[in-house]
């Protein structure tokens, strides 16, 4: 029987969506209409107070491991609050991360398409370092922000915070939680791709110390600028808190998300600036770009995601300044995928039958491109218990704030190999057809699988020591004892197992265990109460299998158990200032990160591999966030970095690290007028970057990705104190750019074209 069912394409859906949107908008505006009928002076009731409401600026992060305000924390940390997400209508983690510089995205590895959040930050892959409420996430899907209070990006090698991880830092999503008040908010939005999104956030006080909160989300429809592609999802997140405003507090929460998408395999890179193909160049034939709306997939492509997560959090104030916390979480995420993507866009009639085919090389209308059919069945499971104790005490003239804890974590990832994806005829390069026949389609597991699990016991201790009002010293250490086991089954081939019949299921087991030690130190000086100057050092480690639970028996694979952990260290000098009555935060930092124990080919003839590769990233990062006036807010950041492969193969050494633009910039600002109108806008710049660190440009497809600017704008109007209408305009100049590209440069996801979204938001 078919192992994955395609239950996507509902013909009547696109007919009902506009009607649903119209009815919902009408329902949301009824309270405003009723209010206007009862009081013709509605506009005069919209007032601006002298304080900053819904500020962009965060004072702290959610983790108890950080005991000081951000201005007194010796580390680059960016916090993106829900107020910015609301103004931008940013509904995914990827969209939210556009508000911090130094981040780029990847479509997939080699011939594969990934639909998860593929994040590169400060020169390194950070996809496996995403957390929710301080717990490592189930990360094989695209994350929605409907249940997110704020997003915290900690930059640099900070293994002491969470254990194994990327050299570049990590991302933490802080979830919404019940509070002791009554409130209702939500909204409906529709874009010009007929994608409709509805959200609601209900908080109810149940008695003196109990509250219940419910967040729900439903989204359905197309993607601006992309034919056939759809984003369909719904989610629910109930939570209940007991003992609010008492010494003992307990919160129970649940998260359920389902996605039922038509995935985007991308479009061909042929004709883009930087595209190179020797055969076309020799023939003197220029290849034009394909239409960015082209869909090279099949009408049976699908992506199904199911996520469940239960969390119990207990806090107890033992004494003033001393709090004990315990968090338990179980979660499971299943990801099923069938995606069709365009293949190699290179032309070579004699040696590249898998590339572009042409009955007449001088007639591009006859060119075809192969299509690959890619499948995925993956299930991630997490069980963890974390205990933390925070306390304060003094030793002579020194005051200490200590946070310590222990964590037990069990993570498992099961990936099954499917057969029966079928084949599709090559697509016309400039006029693909999603209805082309698929032969041999019928997905079933073939018995091969990768089953990996990691058991981790971690313990940490941090201390922040204050000497008077101006000096602060901090330090922390973390020990992680991990055990990773891989119980894989592979299909034999004539090469891998010559004595076995081809297709025989062969077990392959591997195990790696070790103890990782991570630490960080910092010294901070406060010239005034609202500013700081600091120096900090931190390290991080990533053991074999640390990012994907997969161990390899191949000697030249970084996930081979015999490999040493990759090690990174970051040195940072910075300063932070809260100005304008502490409304506005200004930050600046210079840093140097070095990552070693990369795999490097030492002999291109023999293929010998050693683990002495080294990469460095040096940079400066500037930030400003908060309110210039009570009505005018801004969030902006600039990152300039110099990356280099210090020790690598002959074709890499001395080159920049791929996916690492030298300069990135992001800014968003809004101004609220006293009569209910708010206007805002933003700009993003991403410099050119290398797709590959090798210097063999003449034989490389898309060796470099060009830079781009994108400008967005918004305007909202408060009809009354309960209802606001909002219009967002994206990519005002209709810039054509690469939003993400796959590793081999064959295909990319185009950036969102000029588009619009209309929203109606309510709050009571």
C-alpha positions in Angstrom: 0.0 0.0 0.0 1.1 3.6 -0.4 3.1 4.6 2.6 2.5 8.4 2.2 -0.9 9.6 1.0 -1.3 12.8 -1.0 -4.4 14.4 0.4 -3.5 17.9 -0.8 -5.3 19.3 -3.8 -8.8 20.2 -2.9 -10.3 21.8 -6.0 -13.0 23.8 -4.2 -10.6 25.4 -1.7 -9.6 28.4 -3.8 -13.2 29.1 -4.5 -14.2 29.4 -0.9 -11.2 31.3 0.5 -12.2 34.8 -0.8 -15.7 34.3 0.5 -14.4 33.2 3.9 -12.0 36.1 4.0 -14.8 38.6 3.2 -17.0 37.2 5.9 -14.3 37.2 8.4 -13.3 40.8 7.7 -16.9 41.8 7.9 -17.3 40.1 11.3 -14.2 41.8 12.6 -15.3 45.2 11.5 -18.8 44.9 13.0 -17.7 46.0 16.5 -16.2 49.1 14.9 -19.3 49.8 12.9 -21.5 49.5 15.9 -19.2 51.8 17.9 -19.3 54.4 15.1 -23.1 54.3 15.0 -23.3 54.9 18.8 -20.6 57.6 18.9 -19.8 59.8 15.9 -16.6 61.1 17.7 -14.8 57.8 17.5 -11.6 59.3 16.1 -11.1 61.6 19.0 -11.0 58.7 21.4 -7.7 57.4 19.8 -5.0 58.9 22.1 -1.2 58.7 22.3 0.2 58.4 25.8 3.5 59.7 27.0 4.9 56.2 27.5 6.0 53.7 24.9 3.4 51.1 24.2 4.4 47.8 22.6 8.0 48.7 22.5 10.4 46.9 20.1 13.0 46.9 22.9 13.4 43.9 25.2 15.0 44.3 28.6 15.9 40.6 29.2 15.8 37.2 27.5 13.6 34.4 28.8 16.3 32.0 29.8 17.1 31.8 33.6 20.7 31.2 32.6 20.9 34.9 31.8 20.5 36.7 35.1 21.3 40.3 34.0 19.5 42.8 31.7 20.7 42.8 28.1 22.6 46.0 28.6 24.7 44.2 31.2 25.2 40.9 29.3 28.6 40.5 27.7 27.4 38.9 24.5 25.7 39.9 21.2 22.0 39.0 21.6 19.2 40.2 19.3 15.6 40.0 20.5 12.8 40.2 18.0 9.5 40.9 19.8 6.0 40.0 18.6 5.3 43.7 18.1 7.7 43.8 15.1 6.3 40.5 13.8 2.8 42.0 13.9 3.7 45.1 12.0 5.6 43.1 9.3 3.0 40.3 9.3 6.0 37.9 9.7 4.5 34.5 10.3 7.5 32.2 10.0 10.8 32.0 11.7 12.6 32.6 8.5 10.6 35.8 7.9 11.3 36.9 11.5 15.1 36.4 11.2 15.2 39.0 8.5 15.3 41.5 11.4 18.8 40.5 12.4 21.9 40.9 10.2 24.4 38.2 9.3 21.9 35.4 8.4 21.4 33.6 5.1 19.3 30.7 3.9 19.9 27.5 2.0 17.3 25.6 -0.2 18.9 22.2 0.1 22.0 20.0 0.0 23.1 18.8 -3.4 20.2 17.3 -5.2 17.9 17.3 -2.3 15.3 19.9 -1.3 14.9 20.9 2.3 11.7 22.6 3.5 12.9 23.2 7.1 14.5 26.3 8.4 18.0 26.1 6.9 19.8 28.9 8.7 23.4 30.1 8.1 24.7 32.6 10.6 28.1 34.2 10.9 29.5 31.8 8.3 28.2 28.5 9.8 25.2 26.2 9.6 22.9 27.0 12.5 19.9 24.9 11.5 20.5 22.4 14.3 20.8 25.0 17.0 17.2 26.2 17.3 15.5 26.0 20.7 12.0 26.6 22.1 11.9 27.9 25.7 15.5 26.8 26.1 14.9 23.2 24.9 16.4 22.0 21.6 13.7 21.9 19.0 12.5 19.1 16.8 13.8 21.0 13.8 12.7 19.2 10.7 10.0 21.6 9.6 9.3 25.2 8.9 8.4 26.9 12.1 5.3 29.2 12.6 5.3 32.2 15.0 1.7 32.2 16.1 2.6 31.0 19.6 5.8 33.0 19.9 6.3 35.9 22.3 9.8 36.8 21.2 12.7 35.4 19.3 16.2 35.5 20.8 19.3 35.2 18.7 22.5 34.6 20.6 25.6 35.0 18.5 29.0 33.5 18.8 30.4 30.2 20.1 28.2 29.7 23.3 28.3 26.0 24.0 28.1 26.8 27.7 24.5 27.9 27.3 23.0 24.7 25.8 25.7 22.2 25.1 26.7 21.0 21.6 26.0 23.4 18.9 27.1 25.6 16.0 30.1 27.9 16.1 27.8 30.8 15.2 25.3 30.7 18.1 21.7 29.7 18.4 18.1 30.8 18.1 15.5 30.5 20.9 11.8 31.0 20.5 10.1 32.1 23.7 6.5 30.8 23.8 3.4 32.8 24.9 2.3 32.0 28.5 -0.8 32.7 30.6 -0.9 35.8 32.6 -3.3 37.1 35.4 -5.6 39.2 33.3 -8.4 38.9 30.6 -7.5 39.7 27.0 -8.5 38.7 23.5 -6.6 39.5 20.3 -6.3 38.1 16.8 -6.7 38.9 13.2 -7.3 37.8 9.6 -5.0 38.6 6.7 -5.1 37.9 3.0 -2.4 38.4 0.4 -2.6 38.8 -3.4 -1.8 35.0 -3.8 -5.2 34.3 -2.1 -3.4 33.1 1.0 -5.7 33.6 4.0 -4.5 33.5 7.6 -6.6 33.7 10.8 -5.2 33.9 14.3 -6.7 34.3 17.8 -5.1 34.7 21.2 -7.4 34.3 24.2 -6.2 34.8 27.8 -8.7 34.3 30.7 -8.2 34.7 34.4 -9.7 31.7 36.3 -9.8 32.7 39.9 -7.2 34.7 41.8 -4.1 32.8 40.8 -5.1 30.7 37.7 -5.2 31.7 34.1 -5.8 29.9 30.8 -4.4 30.9 27.4 -5.3 29.6 24.0 -3.6 30.5 20.7 -4.9 29.2 17.4 -3.9 29.7 13.8 -5.2 28.7 10.4 -3.5 29.5 7.1 -4.4 28.4 3.6 -3.5 29.4 0.1 -0.8 30.2 -2.4 2.6 31.9 -2.3 3.1 35.3 -3.9 5.0 35.0 -7.2 5.0 31.2 -7.3 2.6 29.1 -9.4 1.1 26.0 -7.8 3.0 26.3 -4.5 0.8 26.4 -1.3 1.3 27.0 2.4 -1.5 25.3 4.3 -1.3 24.9 8.1 -3.2 25.0 11.3 -2.1 25.0 14.9 -3.5 25.1 18.4 -1.6 25.9 21.7 -3.5 25.8 24.9 -1.8 26.4 28.2 -2.9 26.8 31.8 -1.0 28.3 34.8 -1.6 27.8 38.5 -0.2 29.8 41.3 0.3 33.0 39.5 1.7 35.7 41.8 2.5 33.1 44.4 5.8 31.4 45.4 4.9 28.2 43.6 3.8 28.4 39.9 3.0 25.6 37.5 2.3 25.9 33.8 1.0 23.1 31.6 1.1 23.6 27.8 0.5 21.8 24.6 1.3 22.6 21.0 -0.1 20.9 17.9 0.7 21.9 14.4 -0.2 20.4 11.1 1.0 21.4 7.7 -0.3 20.2 4.3 1.7 22.1 1.7 2.5 22.0 -1.9 6.3 22.2 -1.6 8.6 24.4 -3.8 11.5 22.6 -5.4 12.8 25.9 -6.8 13.5 27.1 -10.4 16.5 26.7 -12.6 19.4 29.1 -12.2 20.1 29.2 -15.9 20.5 32.8 -17.2 21.2 34.4 -13.9 24.1 36.7 -13.4 27.0 34.4 -12.5 25.6 31.3 -14.2 28.3 29.6 -16.3 28.2 26.7 -18.7 31.2 26.1 -21.0 29.2 24.3 -23.8 26.7 27.2 -24.1 29.6 29.7 -24.0 31.5 27.8 -26.7 28.4 27.7 -28.9 27.9 31.4 -28.5 24.4 30.8 -27.2 23.1 33.1 -24.5 20.6 31.5 -22.1 17.8 33.7 -20.8 16.4 33.5 -17.3 13.3 31.4 -16.7 10.1 33.0 -15.4 10.2 33.2 -11.6 6.6 31.9 -11.4 7.5 28.6 -13.2 6.7 25.5 -11.3 8.8 22.4 -12.2 7.0 20.1 -9.8 4.1 17.7 -10.2 0.5 18.0 -9.2 1.0 15.1 -6.8 3.8 16.8 -4.9 3.0 17.2 -1.2 4.5 18.0 2.2 2.7 16.8 5.4 4.0 17.8 8.8 2.5 16.9 12.2 4.0 18.3 15.5 2.9 17.5 19.1 4.6 18.9 22.1 3.7 18.7 25.8 5.5 20.8 28.4 5.2 21.0 32.2 7.0 23.9 34.0 7.2 24.3 37.8 8.8 27.3 39.6 9.2 27.7 43.3 10.6 30.8 45.1 12.6 29.3 47.9 13.5 32.7 49.3 13.9 36.2 48.0 16.4 36.0 45.2 16.4 32.2 45.1 14.2 30.2 42.6 14.1 26.6 41.7 12.7 25.7 38.2 11.9 22.4 36.5 10.8 21.9 32.9 9.7 18.6 31.4 8.9 18.2 27.7 7.9 15.5 25.3 7.6 16.2 21.6 7.3 14.4 18.3 7.4 15.7 14.8 6.8 13.7 11.6 7.7 15.1 8.2 6.5 13.4 4.9 7.5 14.9 1.6 7.2 14.3 -2.1 8.8 17.1 -4.2 9.8 17.3 -7.8 12.6 19.7 -8.7 14.5 20.8 -11.8 17.9 19.2 -12.3 21.3 20.3 -13.8 20.8 23.3 -16.0 24.1 22.7 -17.8 24.3 21.7 -21.5 26.7 19.1 -22.9 25.2 16.9 -25.6 27.9 14.2 -25.3 28.7 13.8 -21.7 25.8 15.3 -19.7 22.6 13.4 -20.6 21.2 14.4 -17.3 21.5 18.1 -18.1 19.7 20.3 -20.5 18.7 18.6 -23.7 18.1 20.5 -26.9 16.9 19.3 -30.3 18.2 22.7 -31.6 20.7 24.4 -29.4 19.9 27.7 -31.1 16.2 27.4 -30.2 15.8 27.7 -26.4 12.1 27.0 -26.7 13.0 23.4 -27.4 15.3 23.0 -24.4 14.3 20.6 -21.6 15.6 20.1 -18.1 15.5 16.9 -16.1 13.3 16.6 -13.0 14.3 14.7 -9.9 11.7 13.1 -7.6 12.7 13.4 -4.0 11.0 11.8 -1.0 11.4 12.0 2.7 9.9 10.3 5.7 11.4 11.4 9.0 10.2 11.4 12.6 11.9 13.2 15.4 11.2 12.6 19.1 12.4 14.4 22.2 12.1 13.7 26.0 13.8 16.0 28.4 13.8 17.1 32.0 15.7 20.3 33.1 16.2 21.6 36.6 17.6 25.1 37.3 18.4 26.9 40.5 19.1 30.7 40.6 20.2 32.4 43.7 21.9 35.5 45.0 24.4 36.0 47.9 27.4 38.1 48.9 31.0 37.3 49.9 32.5 40.3 51.4 32.4 43.2 48.9 31.3 40.9 46.1 27.7 40.1 45.2 27.0 36.9 43.3 24.2 35.8 41.1 24.5 32.1 40.5 22.5 29.9 38.2 23.1 26.2 38.0 21.3 23.2 36.8 21.2 19.7 35.3 19.6 18.5 32.2 18.6 15.0 30.9 17.8 14.8 27.2 16.8 11.9 25.0 16.6 12.7 21.3 15.8 10.3 18.5 15.5 10.6 14.7 14.1 7.9 12.5 14.4 8.3 8.7 12.9 5.7 6.4 13.9 5.3 2.8 11.0 5.2 0.3 10.7 3.7 -3.1 8.2 4.2 -5.8 8.7 8.0 -6.3 8.2 7.4 -10.0 9.7 9.3 -12.9 8.7 12.4 -14.8 9.7 13.3 -18.3 12.0 16.3 -18.5 10.2 19.6 -18.3 10.3 22.3 -21.0 12.8 24.7 -19.5 10.8 27.8 -20.2 7.3 26.3 -20.1 7.1 23.4 -17.5 3.8 21.5 -17.0 2.9 20.2 -13.6 0.3 17.9 -15.2 2.9 15.8 -17.0 2.5 12.1 -16.4 4.3 10.3 -13.5 5.2 6.7 -14.2 5.8 4.1 -11.5 4.4 6.2 -8.7 3.5 4.4 -5.4 5.4 5.2 -2.3 6.4 2.4 0.0 9.3 1.9 2.4 12.0 -0.4 1.1 13.4 -1.4 4.5 16.4 0.9 4.5 16.5 3.4 7.4 18.6 5.6 9.6 17.7 5.3 13.2 19.8 7.5 15.5 19.4 8.6 19.1 21.4 10.7 21.5 21.3 10.5 25.3 22.8 13.6 27.0 23.3 14.4 30.7 24.4 18.0 31.1 25.4 20.1 34.1 26.3 23.8 34.2 27.2 26.5 36.6 27.3 30.3 35.9 28.2 33.1 38.3 28.0 36.8 37.8 30.1 38.7 40.3 29.6 42.4 40.9 32.3 44.6 42.5 30.6 47.8 43.3 28.4 49.6 40.8 30.8 49.6 37.9 32.5 46.3 37.6 31.0 42.9 36.7 32.7 39.6 36.1 30.9 36.5 34.7 31.9 33.0 34.0 30.3 29.7 33.3 31.1 26.1 32.6 29.1 23.2 31.2 29.8 19.5 31.0 27.9 17.2 28.7 28.1 13.5 28.7 26.6 12.2 25.5 26.1 8.8 23.9 25.0 8.7 20.2 23.9 5.4 18.7 23.0 4.7 15.1 21.2 1.6 14.1 21.0 1.9 10.3 20.0 -0.5 7.6 21.3 0.1 4.0 20.6 -1.6 0.7 23.7 -3.4 -0.7 25.2 -2.5 -4.0 27.7 -4.3 -6.2 30.4 -1.9 -5.0 29.5 -1.7 -1.3 28.9 -5.4 -0.7 30.2 -7.4 -3.7 29.5 -10.8 -2.1 25.8 -10.0 -1.5 22.9 -9.9 -4.0 22.2 -6.3 -4.9 19.4 -4.9 -2.8 20.1 -7.0 0.3 19.3 -5.2 3.6 22.5 -4.8 5.6 22.6 -3.5 9.2 25.2 -0.9 10.0 25.6 0.1 13.6 27.8 2.8 15.1 28.2 4.5 18.4 30.0 7.6 19.7 30.3 8.8 23.3 32.3 11.5 24.9 32.3 14.3 27.5 32.2 17.8 26.2 33.4 20.8 28.2 32.3 24.2 27.2 32.9 27.5 29.0 32.7 31.3 28.8 34.0 34.3 30.7 33.4 38.0 30.5 34.4 41.2 32.1 32.2 44.3 32.0 32.7 47.9 33.0 29.8 50.4 33.5 30.9 54.0 33.0 27.3 55.0 33.8 24.2 53.1 35.0 22.8 53.0 31.5 25.9 51.7 29.6 28.5 49.0 29.5 31.8 48.1 27.9 32.8 44.4 27.9 35.2 41.7 26.8 34.2 38.1 26.5 35.4 34.7 25.5 33.4 31.5 24.8 33.7 28.2 23.1 31.5 25.5 21.6 31.8 21.9 20.3 29.9 19.8 17.8 30.6 16.1 18.1 30.0 13.5 15.3 26.3 13.2 14.8 25.6 16.2 16.9 23.5 18.1 14.4 21.5 15.2 12.9 21.8 12.1 15.2 23.4 10.3 12.3 26.7 8.4 12.5 28.6 7.1 9.5 30.9 4.2 9.0 32.6 6.0 6.1 36.1 7.1 7.0 35.8 10.4 5.3 32.6 11.5 6.9 32.5 14.2 9.6 29.9 12.0 11.4 32.3 9.0 11.7 32.6 8.1 15.5 36.4 8.2 15.2 36.3 11.9 14.3 37.1 14.5 17.0 34.4 17.1 17.8 34.6 20.3 15.8 35.7 23.1 18.2 35.0 26.8 18.0 36.0 29.8 20.1 34.8 33.4 20.0 36.5 36.5 21.4 34.2 39.6 21.5 34.7 43.2 22.5 31.6 45.3 22.7 29.6 48.1 24.2 25.9 48.6 25.0 24.0 51.7 25.9 20.3 52.4 26.8 19.7 56.0 25.9 16.7 58.4 25.7 15.4 57.5 29.1 16.3 53.9 28.5 13.8 53.7 25.5 16.5 53.1 22.9 19.3 50.4 23.0 22.5 51.0 21.1 25.0 48.1 20.7 28.3 47.6 18.9 30.7 44.6 19.0 33.8 43.3 17.2 34.4 39.6 17.3 36.7 36.8 16.1 35.5 33.2 15.7 37.7 30.3 14.8 36.4 26.8 14.0 38.8 23.9 13.7 38.7 20.1 13.1 36.9 20.6 9.8 37.5 17.8 7.3 40.0 18.7 4.6 41.2 16.8 1.5 45.0 16.8 1.8 45.8 15.0 -1.5 43.4 15.5 -4.5 45.0 12.5 -6.2 44.7 9.9 -3.5 41.7 11.6 -1.9 43.2 11.4 1.6 41.2 13.3 4.2 42.4 14.7 7.5 40.7 16.7 10.2 42.9 19.8 10.4 40.7 22.2 8.5 40.2 25.6 10.1 37.9 28.5 9.3 37.8 32.0 10.8 35.2 34.8 10.9 36.1 38.3 11.9 33.5 41.0 12.1 31.7 44.0 13.5 28.0 44.2 14.4 26.0 47.3 15.1 22.4 47.5 16.4 19.8 49.9 17.5 16.3 49.0 18.8 13.6 50.8 20.7 11.8 54.2 20.7 13.4 57.4 19.5 10.2 59.1 20.7 7.2 57.5 22.4 5.6 57.4 18.9 8.6 56.6 16.7 10.3 53.2 17.0 13.2 51.6 15.2 14.9 48.2 14.9 18.1 48.1 12.8 21.3 46.2 12.5 24.4 46.1 10.4 27.0 43.2 10.2 30.3 43.3 8.3 32.4 40.2 8.4 35.5 38.8 6.8 35.5 35.0 6.5 38.4 32.8 5.4 39.3 29.1 5.0 42.6 29.3 6.9 43.5 25.7 6.5 41.8 23.6 3.8 42.3 22.0 0.4 44.3 23.7 -2.3 41.2 24.9 -4.0 39.7 26.3 -0.8 42.5 27.7 1.2 42.5 31.5 1.5 39.0 31.8 0.1 35.9 33.2 1.8 33.5 30.8 3.5 30.4 30.0 1.4 27.0 31.4 2.2 28.7 34.3 4.1 28.0 37.8 2.7 30.6 40.4 3.8 27.9 43.0 4.5 24.3 42.7 5.6 21.9 45.3 6.8 18.4 45.3 8.1 16.1 48.1 9.4 12.5 48.5 10.3 10.8 51.7 11.7 7.3 52.9 12.4 5.6 56.1 13.5 2.3 56.3 15.3 0.2 59.5 14.7 -2.2 60.8 17.4 -5.2 60.2 15.2 -4.8 56.4 15.0 -2.6 56.1 11.9 0.7 54.2 12.0 3.1 54.1 9.1 6.2 52.0 8.8 8.8 50.7 6.5 12.0 48.8 6.2 15.0 47.9 4.1 17.2 44.8 3.8 20.6 44.5 2.1 22.5 41.3 1.5 25.9 41.5 -0.1 27.1 39.1 -2.8 28.3 35.7 -1.4 30.1 32.6 -2.6 28.1 29.4 -3.1 31.3 27.4 -2.9 34.6 28.1 -1.3 36.6 26.5 -4.2 38.3 28.7 -6.8 37.5 26.6 -9.8 35.1 29.2 -11.2 35.3 28.1 -14.8 33.7 24.7 -14.1 31.3 25.8 -11.4 27.6 26.6 -11.8 26.6 29.8 -10.0 29.9 30.2 -8.0 28.6 33.5 -6.6 25.2 35.0 -5.7 24.8 38.7 -6.4 23.7 41.3 -3.8 20.3 42.8 -3.4 18.2 45.5 -1.7 14.6 44.9 -0.6 12.2 47.6 0.6 8.9 47.0 2.5 6.2 49.3 3.9 3.1 49.2 6.0 0.3 51.4 7.2 -2.4 50.7 9.8 -5.4 52.6 11.1 -7.2 52.1 14.4 -10.9 52.3 13.6 -11.4 52.3 17.3 -9.7 51.0 20.4 -10.6 47.4 19.4 -10.1 47.1 15.6 -7.2 48.0 13.4 -6.9 47.7 9.6 -3.4 47.1 8.2 -1.8 47.1 4.8 1.6 45.6 4.1 3.5 46.1 0.9 6.5 43.9 0.2 9.4 44.4 -2.2 8.3 47.9 -3.4 10.9 48.0 -6.2 10.1 44.5 -7.4 13.7 43.5 -6.9 14.6 40.1 -8.6 16.8 38.2 -6.1 17.8 34.8 -4.9 16.1 34.1 -1.5 17.7 30.7 -1.2 19.7 28.4 -3.4 20.7 24.8 -3.2 24.2 23.6 -2.6 25.1 22.7 -6.1 23.7 25.9 -7.6 21.2 24.1 -9.9 18.1 25.8 -8.6 16.9 28.5 -6.3 13.9 30.0 -4.6 13.2 33.5 -6.0 12.5 36.3 -3.5 9.0 37.4 -3.0 8.0 39.9 -5.8 6.1 43.1 -5.2 3.0 42.0 -3.3 0.5 43.1 -0.8 -1.3 41.8 2.3 -4.4 43.3 3.9 -5.1 42.5 7.6 -7.8 43.3 10.1 -6.6 43.0 13.7 -8.7 43.1 16.9 -8.0 43.3 20.6 -10.3 43.5 23.7 
